[in-house]
């Protein structure tokens, strides 16, 4: 019979840990939280110091009974839930239910689920950290007060089913504010002038941009000004004024935090924050690896620190030396500048062993698990590698009273870039060209002068990666909250995605404006960030959680009374009527919005409950039967392209079809993004022809 019981949250975690321990240990799972505030009522005694009224979560009664039975059989109980506030709170609830004394060392933490980490943690249990529990309780109580007290007002004044969230509402405001910036943006015209110059001896040509006039940086605002400058320049000699040469280093990115992992998985893999965290949790809790058994592949995945243990650094150096050479080792890896809101409770996210390479374990992982593990592994290895080194040259070229500039670079040493290069949210500038050898005073031949018109662009809408980055930079939420925030505001219909970027819905803008007017603190970015800092102080024992909640509630209660009295009924726009006729009752169909976007519904609801998807024609015919290829969506809202004659015709593609056939074999071509370029790719596997595609969309949108 086992002498000790270890309780974790999930069966996967329990399975992994069981492999590392002997017969004296029984490992059981609580399946997450076992107690929470009731859904049917506020569940907080405001008159009694905001005391939470916890109840057993529905369906968890049998789990608790089983845990109590197992606890009665053993001499020791270890609570090994995740090493964060949420995990500490779960352990605290379990301790209360199992009658474990507060002063008994029963809490163990696994920052990585490997044999050494697990066995070492079991040797040094600690008491439950009540400060961590109180920080979690304070967040839960604050969120409940906001959600359960503002939501009824939204129901009454706008429509039933709406809800407000303390942190989620700020995220919606960020998206709404950005949309207003875009609407109010007034483009400004500007021009650039570029000279194509030739070095006479080598006959090499290169481009130089006009930079200044009479020592002042130039600004060209209209066509007339640009044409005058071009005409002036045609009469001038182009002479090399100054040549600067040097060496430039590019440092590797730091290892992943939760935020940067979500951002990079969004950019490079197209994963949502929710999907990234789900897969990362699987990698952390442990997977069955061929010839190894079940083992945790990465360290704890909810962290805001880029700190790496000395042991992990040494292992990485050894691996780099063996596989790339000693020149690729970085003896002093770049360190993160410490921000005041970084908790630094855990290491950065890294593989538990660098020798467990992605290719080595690929056959033991699903496709998505492999992609994310590879990203984490490459990022960590690169972070410990030497910088890339470039030789660069900068040239100033004089033409009368004008100065042109040209820059060029050449990679001298790839360093970390042999493994990994960080992605970017926006399109990067073109890589610098190679310049010919130039000397001061040398005259250059003018081959061409080109004046080009531009207009300033509005700020872009947020991608998921950009939103996570902004939330982190502004101190909104913490590592464990980014994914739930984004998931919640999407499901509630406050925002929607358009071409991969967030756009507020009418509902989102109305609710945000209402909250800004009557509950300004709730959607104030600075106030919300300050509240996160207060929660951090509760965690360190520097603040009392009840006082923090009370200081928030008193002014909040007054605002509730004012809002209830002053807000009138807000009427949303009526559903947009279409020419589509309901086949069941003959009424017109209207456009409605659901969890996964817009759909058609009968205007006769609730008498007629007919619904159907909105059909979007790509303008391209099916290669199998000649029918129309339509834009469709999966149950989870992911877009794909299928034939209108399904199920008789089974043509389907994840990529948008291109309107022109393959020039080589005549088969259908689809649009893919390959290394940042739009390419039309033939669907015939025997042909595989591809070419740069000038448009942004497939089908009729080209």
SETI-468988 format. One record per residue (C-alpha): residue in three letters; x, y, z negated. Coordinates in pm, whole numbers, padded with zeros to 5 digits, always signed. Example, Ala and Ser with C-alpha at 12.3 -4.5 7.8 and 13.67 -1.06 7.14 Angstrom:
2
Ala+01230-00450-00780;Ser+01367-00106-00714;
end
This chain:
702
Unk+00000+00000+00000;Unk+00121+00353+00084;Unk+00246+00561-00208;Unk+00210+00899-00039;Unk-00054+01065+00178;Unk+00040+01330+00436;Unk-00243+01540+00576;Unk-00203+01723+00908;Unk-00459+01887+01137;Unk-00464+01664+01444;Unk-00451+01292+01525;Unk-00171+01360+01780;Unk+00043+01519+01511;Unk-00043+01235+01272;Unk+00059+00976+01531;Unk+00397+01143+01590;Unk+00480+01179+01221;Unk+00375+00821+01142;Unk+00649+00695+01375;Unk+00917+00868+01164;Unk+00806+00743+00821;Unk+00793+00401+00660;Unk+00513+00195+00508;Unk+00513+00410+00194;Unk+00344+00692+00384;Unk-00011+00721+00516;Unk-00072+01007+00762;Unk-00427+01140+00809;Unk-00580+01428+01007;Unk-00824+01693+00878;Unk-00922+01784+01237;Unk-00849+02151+01175;Unk-01040+02362+00921;Unk-01269+02174+00685;Unk-01436+02478+00522;Unk-01541+02815+00659;Unk-01792+03097+00613;Unk-02151+02997+00702;Unk-02270+03086+01053;Unk-02626+03167+00945;Unk-02539+03450+00704;Unk-02271+03706+00621;Unk-02119+03469+00363;Unk-01937+03746+00172;Unk-02039+03875-00170;Unk-01973+04246-00124;Unk-02070+04325-00485;Unk-01825+04067-00623;Unk-01498+04188-00473;Unk-01582+04058-00122;Unk-01565+03700-00246;Unk-01603+03458+00050;Unk-01871+03189+00021;Unk-01710+02887+00185;Unk-01911+02584+00292;Unk-01812+02253+00448;Unk-01809+02282+00826;Unk-02086+02078+00985;Unk-01958+01735+01085;Unk-01659+01748+00849;Unk-01830+01580+00551;Unk-01724+01227+00649;Unk-01366+01345+00714;Unk-01346+01499+00367;Unk-01490+01182+00212;Unk-01227+00970+00387;Unk-00947+01203+00277;Unk-01069+01183-00084;Unk-01071+00803-00067;Unk-00717+00795+00073;Unk-00601+01052-00185;Unk-00730+00834-00469;Unk-00506+00546-00356;Unk-00172+00728-00359;Unk+00071+00880-00607;Unk+00161+01189-00401;Unk-00020+01409-00151;Unk+00162+01628+00100;Unk-00023+01897+00294;Unk+00157+01942+00627;Unk-00068+02173+00827;Unk+00087+02423+01071;Unk+00348+02662+00927;Unk+00148+02986+00952;Unk-00134+03174+00775;Unk-00403+02960+00930;Unk-00222+02640+00836;Unk-00164+02765+00482;Unk-00536+02841+00446;Unk-00630+02490+00566;Unk-00391+02342+00307;Unk-00540+02562+00035;Unk-00894+02446+00117;Unk-00780+02084+00122;Unk-00604+02126-00213;Unk-00925+02261-00368;Unk-01137+01979-00225;Unk-00888+01711-00334;Unk-00837+01860-00680;Unk-00464+01930-00634;Unk-00338+02170-00908;Unk-00218+02512-00784;Unk+00125+02472-00942;Unk+00193+02130-00786;Unk+00453+02127-00504;Unk+00250+01964-00226;Unk+00304+02185+00077;Unk+00552+02087+00350;Unk+00623+02262+00681;Unk+00735+02112+01010;Unk+00888+02376+01236;Unk+00962+02099+01482;Unk+00823+01747+01478;Unk+01138+01539+01499;Unk+01255+01265+01263;Unk+01518+01480+01089;Unk+01285+01778+01049;Unk+01001+01566+00907;Unk+01211+01360+00664;Unk+01400+01668+00540;Unk+01076+01864+00483;Unk+00923+01580+00280;Unk+01222+01600+00044;Unk+01152+01962-00049;Unk+00780+02038-00091;Unk+00667+02374-00231;Unk+00353+02514-00388;Unk+00087+02666-00166;Unk+00172+03028-00083;Unk-00135+03219-00201;Unk-00013+03539-00034;Unk-00034+03368+00306;Unk-00380+03239+00217;Unk-00495+03585+00109;Unk-00368+03739+00434;Unk-00574+03485+00628;Unk-00876+03543+00402;Unk-00850+03919+00447;Unk-00845+03884+00828;Unk-01140+03644+00817;Unk-01343+03872+00588;Unk-01268+04187+00791;Unk-01362+04012+01114;Unk-01684+03879+00959;Unk-01785+04225+00826;Unk-01734+04385+01168;Unk-01892+04103+01367;Unk-02195+04039+01148;Unk-02274+04404+01070;Unk-02225+04573+01410;Unk-02367+04289+01620;Unk-02730+04328+01497;Unk-02715+04695+01601;Unk-02599+04594+01950;Unk-02878+04337+01967;Unk-03139+04597+01875;Unk-03005+04884+02088;Unk-02877+04702+02398;Unk-02971+04333+02424;Unk-02971+04013+02222;Unk-02665+03793+02211;Unk-02406+04071+02203;Unk-02132+04083+01943;Unk-01845+04308+01838;Unk-01505+04196+01717;Unk-01250+04391+01517;Unk-00955+04308+01743;Unk-01136+04196+02059;Unk-01310+04535+02088;Unk-00971+04708+02107;Unk-00864+04477+02389;Unk-01182+04564+02581;Unk-01112+04933+02519;Unk-00763+04898+02670;Unk-00920+04751+02985;Unk-01192+05019+02996;Unk-00941+05301+02944;Unk-00728+05166+03229;Unk-01036+05152+03455;Unk-01113+05516+03375;Unk-00754+05611+03459;Unk-00794+05439+03796;Unk-01129+05612+03867;Unk-00996+05955+03773;Unk-00667+05915+03955;Unk-00603+06170+04229;Unk-00339+06048+04479;Unk-00057+06289+04559;Unk+00121+06289+04892;Unk+00497+06259+04909;Unk+00753+06178+05177;Unk+01087+06000+05185;Unk+01360+06032+05443;Unk+01596+05748+05520;Unk+01901+05758+05747;Unk+02039+05459+05931;Unk+02414+05515+05943;Unk+02699+05328+06110;Unk+03060+05284+06003;Unk+03254+05330+06329;Unk+03534+05072+06282;Unk+03327+04768+06175;Unk+03013+04890+06357;Unk+02822+04793+06041;Unk+02496+04979+05978;Unk+02329+05055+05647;Unk+02048+05271+05505;Unk+02085+05577+05285;Unk+01804+05776+05116;Unk+01781+06153+05098;Unk+01838+06249+04735;Unk+01903+06622+04694;Unk+01921+06962+04861;Unk+02156+07237+04743;Unk+02230+07036+04429;Unk+01863+06998+04330;Unk+01673+06669+04350;Unk+01448+06698+04651;Unk+01069+06670+04656;Unk+00897+06648+04995;Unk+00521+06704+04973;Unk+00394+06722+05332;Unk+00458+06629+05693;Unk+00569+06977+05798;Unk+00837+06988+05529;Unk+00958+06638+05623;Unk+00975+06722+05995;Unk+01173+07042+05928;Unk+01431+06851+05720;Unk+01461+06579+05988;Unk+01521+06843+06255;Unk+01781+07016+06036;Unk+01962+06686+05972;Unk+01989+06598+06341;Unk+02236+06885+06379;Unk+02452+06787+06080;Unk+02754+06561+06042;Unk+02724+06276+05791;Unk+03040+06250+05579;Unk+03120+06024+05282;Unk+03144+06256+04982;Unk+03210+06009+04698;Unk+03246+05633+04654;Unk+03197+05474+04312;Unk+03276+05107+04254;Unk+03228+04900+03945;Unk+03104+04585+03780;Unk+02754+04541+03645;Unk+02621+04274+03412;Unk+02271+04134+03392;Unk+02194+03966+03062;Unk+01963+03664+03033;Unk+01616+03698+02884;Unk+01574+03611+02517;Unk+01420+03273+02429;Unk+01042+03258+02424;Unk+00813+03403+02161;Unk+00442+03319+02178;Unk+00375+03640+02367;Unk+00656+03610+02621;Unk+00572+03242+02680;Unk+00211+03333+02759;Unk+00324+03615+02987;Unk+00571+03403+03182;Unk+00332+03106+03209;Unk+00075+03347+03352;Unk+00321+03495+03604;Unk+00497+03177+03716;Unk+00244+02900+03657;Unk-00089+03082+03682;Unk-00189+02954+03335;Unk-00432+03145+03115;Unk-00314+03223+02762;Unk-00565+02967+02631;Unk-00434+02693+02862;Unk-00072+02778+02778;Unk-00136+02744+02405;Unk-00330+02420+02445;Unk-00045+02257+02639;Unk+00222+02408+02412;Unk+00043+02258+02110;Unk+00061+01916+02276;Unk+00434+01958+02336;Unk+00483+02063+01972;Unk+00269+01790+01814;Unk+00436+01513+02008;Unk+00403+01299+02318;Unk+00494+00941+02396;Unk+00827+00956+02579;Unk+00959+00653+02768;Unk+01237+00470+02579;Unk+01194+00709+02283;Unk+00843+00675+02145;Unk+00634+00967+02024;Unk+00831+01283+01957;Unk+00773+01658+01934;Unk+00932+01823+02238;Unk+00936+02190+02133;Unk+00958+02389+01811;Unk+00654+02562+01656;Unk+00475+02759+01923;Unk+00325+03049+01725;Unk+00612+03285+01659;Unk+00721+03645+01717;Unk+01090+03577+01655;Unk+01372+03514+01903;Unk+01600+03377+01631;Unk+01772+03045+01710;Unk+01923+02806+01455;Unk+02299+02760+01454;Unk+02257+02387+01522;Unk+02045+02456+01833;Unk+02301+02709+01960;Unk+02585+02461+01920;Unk+02391+02190+02104;Unk+02310+02433+02387;Unk+02677+02538+02420;Unk+02783+02174+02441;Unk+02524+02100+02710;Unk+02619+02410+02913;Unk+02991+02325+02898;Unk+02923+01967+03010;Unk+02689+02056+03296;Unk+02800+02400+03419;Unk+03147+02461+03278;Unk+03285+02665+02988;Unk+03270+02989+03190;Unk+02889+02970+03168;Unk+02879+02973+02786;Unk+02777+03300+02625;Unk+02980+03331+02303;Unk+02760+03618+02182;Unk+02402+03575+02311;Unk+02188+03889+02329;Unk+01993+03949+02008;Unk+01649+04104+01983;Unk+01627+04451+01837;Unk+01425+04398+01522;Unk+01081+04554+01537;Unk+00903+04649+01219;Unk+00604+04423+01291;Unk+00806+04105+01356;Unk+00747+03848+01081;Unk+01044+03628+01180;Unk+00897+03331+00992;Unk+00996+03080+01259;Unk+01256+03028+01526;Unk+01192+03114+01888;Unk+01017+02850+02098;Unk+01280+02606+02225;Unk+01318+02238+02312;Unk+01388+02019+02009;Unk+01679+01876+02207;Unk+01836+02030+02517;Unk+01948+01682+02622;Unk+01583+01594+02671;Unk+01586+01760+03013;Unk+01263+01818+03208;Unk+01359+01575+03485;Unk+01456+01308+03232;Unk+01109+01303+03073;Unk+00900+01406+03374;Unk+00739+01062+03414;Unk+00610+01080+03054;Unk+00434+01415+03098;Unk+00127+01535+03284;Unk+00189+01783+03565;Unk+00096+02084+03349;Unk+00292+01958+03048;Unk+00597+01918+03270;Unk+00562+02268+03416;Unk+00541+02437+03076;Unk+00814+02224+02918;Unk+01043+02301+03213;Unk+00974+02672+03168;Unk+01055+02658+02794;Unk+01367+02443+02849;Unk+01505+02663+03128;Unk+01437+02985+02940;Unk+01619+02858+02630;Unk+01922+02721+02818;Unk+01950+03044+03020;Unk+01929+03254+02701;Unk+02247+03089+02575;Unk+02437+03132+02904;Unk+02677+03400+03022;Unk+02548+03714+03197;Unk+02536+03738+03575;Unk+02804+03972+03712;Unk+02767+04195+04019;Unk+03019+04407+04205;Unk+02839+04726+04294;Unk+02916+05033+04501;Unk+02739+05369+04503;Unk+02801+05615+04786;Unk+02710+05985+04814;Unk+02691+06111+05173;Unk+02689+06479+05261;Unk+02494+06620+05557;Unk+02505+06999+05546;Unk+02322+07113+05230;Unk+02169+06764+05182;Unk+02300+06463+04989;Unk+02204+06104+05073;Unk+02265+05807+04842;Unk+02328+05442+04927;Unk+02389+05160+04683;Unk+02497+04805+04741;Unk+02581+04505+04529;Unk+02727+04160+04560;Unk+02689+03880+04308;Unk+03030+03788+04172;Unk+02920+03531+03910;Unk+02568+03383+03883;Unk+02587+03301+03514;Unk+02244+03223+03364;Unk+02079+03279+03702;Unk+02181+02928+03813;Unk+01908+02809+03575;Unk+01639+03073+03536;Unk+01525+03424+03637;Unk+01244+03599+03451;Unk+00927+03681+03644;Unk+00779+04029+03681;Unk+00425+04170+03652;Unk+00460+04400+03949;Unk+00639+04366+04283;Unk+01006+04445+04243;Unk+01209+04679+04461;Unk+01401+04520+04746;Unk+01740+04380+04657;Unk+02031+04614+04719;Unk+02213+04562+05049;Unk+02580+04502+05114;Unk+02766+04816+05220;Unk+03067+04829+05452;Unk+03401+04950+05315;Unk+03377+05330+05304;Unk+03629+05600+05213;Unk+03582+05955+05093;Unk+03589+06204+05380;Unk+03499+05938+05637;Unk+03255+06049+05906;Unk+02958+05825+05981;Unk+02746+05795+06296;Unk+02376+05871+06263;Unk+02174+05595+06433;Unk+01823+05692+06320;Unk+01630+05917+06085;Unk+01297+05802+05950;Unk+01048+06013+05753;Unk+00780+05807+05578;Unk+00459+05921+05413;Unk+00356+05780+05074;Unk+00085+05842+04816;Unk+00119+05798+04442;Unk-00071+05492+04319;Unk-00304+05460+04020;Unk-00193+05240+03732;Unk-00270+04874+03806;Unk-00540+04678+03628;Unk-00412+04438+03366;Unk-00315+04086+03458;Unk-00335+03840+03170;Unk+00044+03867+03125;Unk+00029+04248+03120;Unk-00256+04249+02866;Unk-00073+04014+02629;Unk+00240+04230+02659;Unk+00042+04548+02585;Unk-00136+04392+02285;Unk+00201+04291+02142;Unk+00365+04627+02210;Unk+00081+04817+02044;Unk+00070+04583+01744;Unk-00279+04451+01819;Unk-00323+04098+01686;Unk-00047+03848+01616;Unk+00102+03548+01804;Unk-00187+03316+01719;Unk-00457+03565+01827;Unk-00370+03669+02184;Unk-00528+03367+02353;Unk-00854+03376+02147;Unk-00887+03752+02209;Unk-00872+03711+02588;Unk-01095+03404+02587;Unk-01357+03579+02373;Unk-01387+03904+02571;Unk-01420+03704+02894;Unk-01685+03467+02759;Unk-01889+03754+02616;Unk-01910+03913+02959;Unk-01733+04235+02858;Unk-01462+04187+03121;Unk-01423+03985+03438;Unk-01133+03892+03661;Unk-01106+04031+04011;Unk-00813+03898+04212;Unk-00645+03787+03890;Unk-00684+04122+03712;Unk-00920+04232+03436;Unk-01202+04470+03515;Unk-01462+04583+03260;Unk-01823+04495+03327;Unk-02101+04751+03286;Unk-02183+04585+02956;Unk-01822+04610+02839;Unk-01808+04981+02918;Unk-02140+05057+02747;Unk-02046+04870+02430;Unk-01700+05032+02425;Unk-01842+05385+02460;Unk-02093+05314+02184;Unk-01821+05184+01951;Unk-01595+05481+02032;Unk-01873+05722+01934;Unk-02002+05556+01618;Unk-01721+05324+01504;Unk-01410+05504+01625;Unk-01181+05317+01384;Unk-01291+04978+01519;Unk-01167+05055+01869;Unk-00882+05285+01768;Unk-00551+05130+01872;Unk-00346+05297+01599;Unk-00593+05206+01325;Unk-00608+04841+01435;Unk-00227+04818+01450;Unk-00206+04972+01102;Unk-00453+04711+00974;Unk-00224+04437+01110;Unk+00059+04591+00908;Unk-00163+04588+00598;Unk-00228+04216+00653;Unk+00149+04162+00677;Unk+00189+04341+00341;Unk-00069+04108+00186;Unk+00136+03816+00317;Unk+00450+03948+00146;Unk+00261+04015-00179;Unk+00293+04394-00151;Unk-00082+04460-00121;Unk-00398+04320-00281;Unk-00631+04178-00017;Unk-00950+04289-00191;Unk-00831+04652-00209;Unk-00745+04649+00160;Unk-01090+04515+00251;Unk-01259+04766+00018;Unk-01070+05062+00169;Unk-01196+04952+00511;Unk-01554+04876+00405;Unk-01653+05200+00228;Unk-01626+05432+00532;Unk-01744+05148+00759;Unk-02070+05113+00563;Unk-02148+05484+00605;Unk-02092+05460+00980;Unk-02327+05161+00998;Unk-02610+05365+00846;Unk-02549+05657+01084;Unk-02534+05428+01388;Unk-02854+05247+01291;Unk-03033+05580+01264;Unk-02892+05769+01565;Unk-02836+05514+01844;Unk-03132+05498+02079;Unk-03233+05213+02304;Unk-02979+05162+02584;Unk-03115+05024+02910;Unk-02877+04822+03125;Unk-02904+04836+03502;Unk-03161+04597+03635;Unk-03038+04279+03798;Unk-02943+04342+04161;Unk-03211+04205+04394;Unk-03104+04006+04701;Unk-03279+03892+05021;Unk-03232+03527+04912;Unk-03571+03359+04854;Unk-03626+03106+04575;Unk-03715+02775+04739;Unk-03937+02676+04443;Unk-04163+02978+04392;Unk-04097+03217+04683;Unk-03977+03509+04471;Unk-03657+03698+04549;Unk-03335+03588+04380;Unk-03135+03836+04170;Unk-02765+03852+04084;Unk-02689+03769+03721;Unk-02367+03735+03529;Unk-02268+03420+03341;Unk-01971+03275+03160;Unk-01787+03207+03486;Unk-01894+03512+03685;Unk-02194+03608+03900;Unk-02467+03370+04017;Unk-02814+03383+04172;Unk-03124+03338+03954;Unk-03494+03354+04031;Unk-03654+03690+03945;Unk-03948+03490+03813;Unk-03757+03374+03503;Unk-03868+03235+03257;Unk-04157+03088+03461;Unk-03908+02973+03725;Unk-03559+02878+03607;Unk-03401+02815+03946;Unk-03033+02919+03974;Unk-02769+02870+04242;Unk-02413+02984+04311;Unk-02344+03289+04524;Unk-02219+03163+04860;Unk-01925+03349+05012;Unk-01832+03265+05370;Unk-01459+03270+05456;Unk-01533+03313+05825;Unk-01331+03000+05906;Unk-01474+02674+06039;Unk-01414+02337+05877;Unk-01142+02136+06060;Unk-01333+01811+05998;Unk-01691+01888+06105;Unk-01697+02247+06230;Unk-01919+02376+05947;Unk-01850+02695+05754;Unk-01579+02692+05488;Unk-01727+02854+05178;Unk-01571+02996+04863;Unk-01681+02780+04571;Unk-01604+02755+04200;Unk-01546+02463+03966;Unk-01746+02431+03643;Unk-01466+02616+03466;Unk-01475+02902+03715;Unk-01166+02816+03920;Unk-01200+02917+04286;Unk-01163+02662+04567;Unk-01267+02632+04933;Unk-01508+02366+05060;Unk-01723+02279+05358;Unk-02091+02388+05358;Unk-02186+02033+05462;Unk-02065+01872+05137;Unk-02119+01587+05041;Unk-02146+01465+05402;Unk-01815+01642+05470;Unk-01548+01620+05201;Unk-01310+01896+05317;Unk-01168+02088+05021;Unk-00868+02319+04960;Unk-00733+02513+04663;Unk-00587+02768+04905;Unk-00779+03021+05120;Unk-00800+02927+05489;Unk-00637+03150+05751;Unk-00845+03245+06055;Unk-00579+03154+06314;Unk-00479+02791+06387;Unk-00125+02659+06357;Unk+00074+02767+06667;Unk+00256+02432+06671;Unk-00017+02171+06623;Unk-00346+02365+06620;Unk-00448+02249+06270;Unk-00594+02468+05995;Unk-00352+02697+05812;Unk-00395+02814+05452;Unk-00251+03106+05260;Unk+00006+03032+04990;Unk+00231+03253+04781;Unk+00586+03116+04810;Unk+00865+03292+04618;Unk+00668+03615+04608;Unk+00578+03614+04981;Unk+00239+03543+05138;Unk+00284+03260+05385;Unk+00046+03086+05622;Unk+00115+02712+05586;Unk-00012+02434+05813;Unk-00229+02172+05639;Unk-00094+01900+05868;Unk+00169+01728+05651;Unk+00352+01600+05959;Unk+00387+01955+06091;Unk+00440+02169+05774;Unk+00483+02486+05983;Unk+00489+02806+05778;Unk+00525+03174+05862;Unk+00516+03510+05684;Unk+00156+03627+05662;Unk+00089+04004+05684;Unk-00254+04000+05516;Unk-00343+03946+05150;Unk-00642+03718+05188;Unk-00738+03425+05403;Unk-01033+03386+05637;Unk-01249+03683+05734;Unk-01075+03919+05493;Unk-00762+03941+05708;
end
